[in-house]
Amino acid sequence: MGEALRRIGDLDGFELEQIVPAAEQWRYRNKLEYSFGESDGETALGFHARGRWDLIVDVDDCRLASEAGNAARNRVRDWARLESISPYDARSHKGVLRNLVVREGRRSGQIQTRLVTSASRLPRPPVDLHTAIEGDSGSTDGPTGALGEERLREELCGLRLEMSHGAFFQTNTEMAERLYGVAAEFAGLSGSERVFDLFCGIGTIGLTMAAQAGEVWGLEIVPEAIADAERNAERNEIENTRFLAANARTGVRPLVEQAGKPDVVVIDPPRAGLSQKIVRRVIECEAKKIVYVSCNPTTLAPNAAQLGEAGYRLTRVRPVDMFPQTPHIECVALLEKA
């Protein structure tokens, strides 16, 4: 990570801190997506073979998933075999079943499964799995859409959260708590600051910082996630937060006009990082601190370099092992205005 920041961003003088180790090496993921295929004449449900889009490796026990998550996947596969529902074939454009998403509330014990299908009428999936159907028609012989609870429940940093099926949530619940703890430490809030939480999703980072902040403003492009964030604030009786549905590229200037300039900007972008225009909008905020949560040091580096040209200095970087058994690493970076 340090090498990437120095080589790509020409950054130096920052403290690369000790990595925060993973709480669990195995069975830590709260979300996995599986693909349907055919193996030995039977419906298979698992992962694409390395380098192959047409070959699915059937899975009985994925060691990154919990035992409950594995059981849910196998239950759906057994149902598909029992009902003789064929997997979709991209070459012939025949068949029904495409993908299965399994999500788990690690603290709530709730399991959700979501089927992605081609246009077809399906037998009712196992009702106890809270299965939802999504596809060209989404139709079943029973009720359409979600057959169980619409939102996934979870607990994080002492907060009770709910999220829509498509909302982003860190795939490692236990390490998300540690990650957000590092972000709060780097923000160094004293109780009076105005915080902007960009790419806020369902509000997790902003809500975990709210008790130490004067006010928190969250910005997110997905309206359903903003609705989740507002519900989560109300559910936890947090009154000093506001969440707005807007693109960060066009929404930051109106946010500054409405709320005033922030003391701290928290950024948790996708792997692609920030566009140059969004970086310019962040610079215009003139915040004293920028807390950048990154899942990709190769995009953090050029973003930090551009911020450096505007007078920000990268002072601290702390890696967090969110994804054991993979080469991916998360980190929190602190940039302070010189």
C-alpha positions as CSV (number, residue, x, y, z in Angstrom):
1,M,0.0,0.0,0.0
2,G,2.7,2.4,0.9
3,E,4.5,1.6,-2.3
4,A,1.4,2.3,-4.4
5,L,0.9,5.7,-2.7
6,R,4.5,6.7,-3.3
7,R,4.8,5.3,-6.8
8,I,1.4,6.4,-8.2
9,G,0.7,9.5,-6.3
10,D,4.3,10.6,-5.6
11,L,3.3,10.9,-2.0
12,D,5.6,10.9,1.0
13,G,5.9,12.1,4.5
14,F,2.8,10.2,5.7
15,E,2.7,7.7,8.5
16,L,1.8,4.2,7.3
17,E,0.4,2.7,10.5
18,Q,0.1,-0.9,11.6
19,I,-2.6,-2.9,9.8
20,V,-5.8,-3.6,11.7
21,P,-6.0,-7.4,11.6
22,A,-9.1,-9.3,10.6
23,A,-11.4,-10.5,13.4
24,E,-12.0,-13.8,11.6
25,Q,-10.0,-15.4,8.8
26,W,-13.0,-17.5,7.5
27,R,-16.8,-17.3,7.4
28,Y,-16.8,-13.5,7.6
29,R,-18.8,-12.4,4.6
30,N,-22.4,-11.3,5.1
31,K,-23.1,-11.2,1.3
32,L,-22.2,-13.6,-1.6
33,E,-23.4,-13.9,-5.1
34,Y,-23.6,-17.3,-6.8
35,S,-24.2,-18.3,-10.4
36,F,-26.4,-21.1,-11.7
37,G,-25.1,-23.6,-14.3
38,E,-25.1,-27.3,-15.1
39,S,-22.7,-29.9,-13.7
40,D,-23.0,-33.6,-14.5
41,G,-26.5,-33.2,-15.8
42,E,-27.8,-31.4,-12.6
43,T,-28.4,-27.8,-11.7
44,A,-25.2,-26.4,-10.1
45,L,-25.0,-23.3,-8.0
46,G,-21.6,-21.8,-7.2
47,F,-18.9,-19.8,-8.8
48,H,-17.4,-19.4,-12.3
49,A,-14.3,-21.5,-12.9
50,R,-11.2,-19.4,-13.1
51,G,-11.1,-17.7,-16.6
52,R,-14.4,-19.3,-17.7
53,W,-17.8,-17.7,-18.1
54,D,-19.5,-20.9,-19.3
55,L,-18.4,-23.3,-16.5
56,I,-19.9,-23.2,-13.0
57,V,-18.2,-25.0,-10.1
58,D,-20.9,-26.3,-7.8
59,V,-20.4,-25.4,-4.1
60,D,-21.5,-27.2,-1.0
61,D,-19.5,-25.2,1.5
62,C,-18.0,-21.8,0.8
63,R,-15.6,-21.1,3.7
64,L,-16.1,-17.3,3.3
65,A,-19.8,-17.7,4.0
66,S,-21.4,-18.6,7.4
67,E,-22.9,-22.0,7.9
68,A,-26.4,-20.4,7.8
69,G,-25.5,-18.7,4.5
70,N,-24.3,-22.0,3.0
71,A,-27.4,-23.7,4.1
72,A,-29.6,-21.1,2.5
73,R,-27.7,-21.4,-0.8
74,N,-28.0,-25.2,-0.8
75,R,-31.7,-25.0,0.0
76,V,-32.3,-22.9,-3.1
77,R,-30.3,-25.3,-5.2
78,D,-32.2,-28.3,-3.8
79,W,-35.5,-26.5,-4.6
80,A,-34.3,-25.8,-8.2
81,R,-33.4,-29.4,-8.7
82,L,-36.7,-30.7,-7.1
83,E,-38.8,-28.4,-9.3
84,S,-36.6,-29.2,-12.4
85,I,-36.0,-25.5,-13.1
86,S,-33.2,-25.1,-15.6
87,P,-30.2,-22.7,-15.4
88,Y,-30.1,-19.9,-18.0
89,D,-27.7,-20.6,-20.9
90,A,-26.3,-17.4,-22.4
91,R,-25.4,-19.1,-25.7
92,S,-28.9,-20.5,-26.4
93,H,-30.8,-17.9,-24.4
94,K,-32.8,-20.7,-22.9
95,G,-33.4,-21.6,-19.3
96,V,-34.5,-19.6,-16.2
97,L,-32.1,-19.3,-13.3
98,R,-29.2,-16.8,-13.5
99,N,-27.9,-15.8,-10.1
100,L,-28.6,-16.0,-6.4
101,V,-27.6,-13.3,-3.8
102,V,-27.5,-14.4,-0.2
103,R,-27.3,-11.7,2.5
104,E,-27.1,-12.2,6.2
105,G,-27.6,-10.0,9.2
106,R,-24.7,-11.3,11.3
107,R,-26.2,-9.9,14.6
108,S,-29.8,-10.3,13.7
109,G,-29.5,-13.8,12.3
110,Q,-31.7,-12.8,9.4
111,I,-31.1,-14.5,6.0
112,Q,-32.3,-13.0,2.7
113,T,-32.0,-14.7,-0.7
114,R,-32.6,-13.0,-4.0
115,L,-33.1,-14.9,-7.3
116,V,-32.2,-13.3,-10.6
117,T,-34.0,-15.0,-13.5
118,S,-35.0,-14.8,-17.1
119,A,-38.7,-14.3,-18.0
120,S,-40.6,-17.3,-16.6
121,R,-43.3,-18.4,-14.2
122,L,-41.7,-20.1,-11.2
123,P,-42.9,-22.3,-8.4
124,R,-42.9,-20.6,-5.1
125,P,-39.3,-20.6,-3.6
126,P,-38.8,-21.7,-0.1
127,V,-40.8,-19.2,1.9
128,D,-38.6,-19.5,5.0
129,L,-35.6,-18.0,3.1
130,H,-37.4,-14.7,2.5
131,T,-36.7,-15.0,-1.2
132,A,-37.3,-12.3,-3.7
133,I,-37.4,-12.6,-7.5
134,E,-35.8,-10.2,-9.9
135,G,-35.6,-10.6,-13.7
136,D,-37.3,-10.0,-17.0
137,S,-40.7,-10.7,-15.5
138,G,-40.1,-11.5,-11.8
139,S,-43.3,-13.6,-11.9
140,T,-44.0,-16.7,-9.9
141,D,-46.9,-19.1,-9.6
142,G,-47.3,-17.6,-6.1
143,P,-46.9,-13.9,-5.1
144,T,-44.4,-11.9,-7.0
145,G,-41.4,-10.0,-5.6
146,A,-40.3,-10.4,-2.0
147,L,-41.8,-13.4,-0.3
148,G,-40.4,-12.4,3.1
149,E,-39.1,-9.3,4.9
150,E,-38.2,-6.5,2.6
151,R,-35.3,-5.1,4.5
152,L,-32.3,-6.7,6.1
153,R,-31.7,-5.9,9.8
154,E,-28.3,-5.5,11.3
155,E,-26.5,-4.1,14.3
156,L,-23.3,-2.0,13.9
157,C,-21.4,0.1,16.4
158,G,-24.4,0.0,18.8
159,L,-26.8,1.1,16.1
160,R,-29.9,-0.8,14.8
161,L,-29.8,-0.6,11.0
162,E,-32.1,-1.7,8.2
163,M,-31.2,-1.8,4.5
164,S,-33.0,-2.3,1.2
165,H,-31.9,-5.3,-0.9
166,G,-29.9,-3.2,-3.3
167,A,-28.2,-0.9,-0.8
168,F,-24.5,-1.0,-0.2
169,F,-23.2,-2.4,3.1
170,Q,-19.7,-3.6,3.9
171,T,-19.5,-7.3,3.4
172,N,-17.6,-7.9,6.7
173,T,-19.8,-6.7,9.5
174,E,-17.2,-7.2,12.3
175,M,-14.5,-5.4,10.4
176,A,-16.8,-2.6,9.3
177,E,-17.1,-1.7,13.0
178,R,-13.3,-1.4,13.2
179,L,-13.0,0.5,9.9
180,Y,-15.6,3.1,11.1
181,G,-13.8,3.3,14.4
182,V,-10.6,4.3,12.6
183,A,-12.5,6.8,10.5
184,A,-14.0,8.4,13.7
185,E,-10.6,8.4,15.3
186,F,-9.0,10.2,12.3
187,A,-11.9,12.7,12.2
188,G,-11.1,13.7,15.8
189,L,-14.5,15.2,16.5
190,S,-15.1,17.3,19.6
191,G,-18.9,17.7,19.4
192,S,-19.4,20.9,17.4
193,E,-18.2,20.1,13.9
194,R,-20.2,20.0,10.7
195,V,-19.5,16.8,8.9
196,F,-20.2,15.9,5.3
197,D,-20.5,12.2,4.6
198,L,-20.2,11.7,0.8
199,F,-21.2,8.4,-0.7
200,C,-23.0,7.8,2.5
201,G,-25.1,4.8,1.5
202,I,-27.5,3.8,4.2
203,G,-25.8,6.3,6.6
204,T,-23.5,4.0,8.5
205,I,-20.4,6.2,8.8
206,G,-22.3,9.4,9.4
207,L,-24.6,7.9,12.0
208,T,-21.7,6.3,13.9
209,M,-20.1,9.8,14.1
210,A,-23.2,11.7,14.9
211,A,-22.9,11.6,18.7
212,Q,-19.5,13.2,18.5
213,A,-20.5,15.8,15.8
214,G,-22.5,19.0,15.8
215,E,-24.3,18.0,12.6
216,V,-23.9,15.4,9.9
217,W,-25.0,15.8,6.3
218,G,-25.0,12.7,4.1
219,L,-25.0,12.7,0.3
220,E,-25.8,9.6,-1.8
221,I,-26.9,9.0,-5.4
222,V,-29.2,6.1,-4.6
223,P,-32.6,7.3,-3.4
224,E,-33.5,4.0,-1.7
225,A,-30.3,4.2,0.3
226,I,-31.2,7.7,1.4
227,A,-34.6,6.4,2.5
228,D,-32.8,3.7,4.5
229,A,-30.5,6.3,6.1
230,E,-33.4,8.5,7.2
231,R,-35.2,5.5,8.7
232,N,-32.0,4.4,10.4
233,A,-31.6,7.9,12.0
234,E,-35.1,7.8,13.2
235,R,-34.9,4.3,14.4
236,N,-31.8,5.2,16.6
237,E,-33.3,8.6,17.7
238,I,-30.4,10.5,16.0
239,E,-31.6,14.1,15.3
240,N,-28.5,15.9,14.1
241,T,-28.3,14.2,10.7
242,R,-29.7,15.1,7.3
243,F,-29.5,12.9,4.2
244,L,-29.9,14.1,0.6
245,A,-30.2,12.1,-2.7
246,A,-27.7,13.6,-5.1
247,N,-24.7,12.9,-7.3
248,A,-21.5,14.0,-5.5
249,R,-20.3,15.6,-8.8
250,T,-23.3,18.0,-8.9
251,G,-24.6,17.8,-5.3
252,V,-21.7,19.1,-3.2
253,R,-22.1,22.8,-4.2
254,P,-25.8,22.9,-3.4
255,L,-25.1,21.1,-0.2
256,V,-22.5,23.8,0.8
257,E,-25.1,26.5,0.0
258,Q,-27.7,24.8,2.1
259,A,-25.6,23.6,5.1
260,G,-22.5,25.8,5.0
261,K,-18.9,24.7,4.7
262,P,-18.0,21.6,6.6
263,D,-15.2,21.1,9.2
264,V,-14.7,17.5,8.2
265,V,-15.4,15.7,4.9
266,V,-15.7,11.9,5.0
267,I,-15.4,10.1,1.7
268,D,-16.1,6.4,1.1
269,P,-16.2,6.0,-2.7
270,P,-16.4,2.9,-4.9
271,R,-13.2,1.2,-6.1
272,A,-12.9,3.6,-9.0
273,G,-12.2,6.4,-6.6
274,L,-13.2,10.0,-7.2
275,S,-13.3,11.8,-10.6
276,Q,-11.2,14.9,-10.9
277,K,-14.3,17.0,-10.8
278,I,-15.5,15.5,-7.6
279,V,-12.1,16.1,-6.0
280,R,-12.5,19.8,-7.1
281,R,-15.9,19.9,-5.4
282,V,-14.3,18.5,-2.2
283,I,-11.5,21.1,-2.3
284,E,-14.1,23.8,-2.6
285,C,-15.6,22.7,0.7
286,E,-12.4,24.0,2.4
287,A,-12.7,21.5,5.2
288,K,-9.9,21.3,7.7
289,K,-9.8,17.5,7.5
290,I,-10.7,14.9,4.9
291,V,-11.2,11.3,6.0
292,Y,-10.9,9.1,3.0
293,V,-12.1,5.5,3.3
294,S,-10.6,3.5,0.4
295,C,-10.8,0.0,-0.9
296,N,-8.3,0.6,-3.6
297,P,-4.9,2.3,-2.9
298,T,-4.3,2.7,-6.7
299,T,-7.2,5.1,-6.9
300,L,-6.6,6.7,-3.5
301,A,-3.1,7.7,-4.6
302,P,-4.0,10.0,-7.5
303,N,-7.0,11.5,-5.5
304,A,-4.6,12.3,-2.6
305,A,-2.1,13.8,-5.0
306,Q,-4.7,16.1,-6.5
307,L,-5.8,17.1,-3.0
308,G,-2.1,17.7,-2.2
309,E,-1.8,20.1,-5.0
310,A,-4.7,22.1,-3.4
311,G,-2.9,22.4,0.0
312,Y,-3.9,19.2,1.7
313,R,-1.2,16.9,3.3
314,L,-1.6,13.2,3.6
315,T,-0.6,12.6,7.2
316,R,-1.9,9.1,8.2
317,V,-2.9,5.9,6.5
318,R,-4.1,2.8,8.4
319,P,-4.8,-0.4,6.5
320,V,-7.7,-2.6,7.6
321,D,-7.9,-6.3,6.7
322,M,-11.5,-6.4,5.6
323,F,-11.1,-9.3,3.1
324,P,-9.0,-12.2,4.5
325,Q,-7.9,-14.8,1.9
326,T,-7.9,-12.2,-0.8
327,P,-5.3,-9.6,-2.0
328,H,-7.7,-6.7,-1.4
329,I,-7.1,-4.3,1.4
330,E,-9.1,-1.4,2.8
331,C,-7.6,1.6,4.5
332,V,-8.5,5.0,6.1
333,A,-6.4,8.0,5.1
334,L,-6.3,11.4,6.8
335,L,-5.6,14.5,4.8
336,E,-5.2,17.8,6.6
337,K,-5.3,21.3,5.2
338,A,-1.8,22.8,5.5
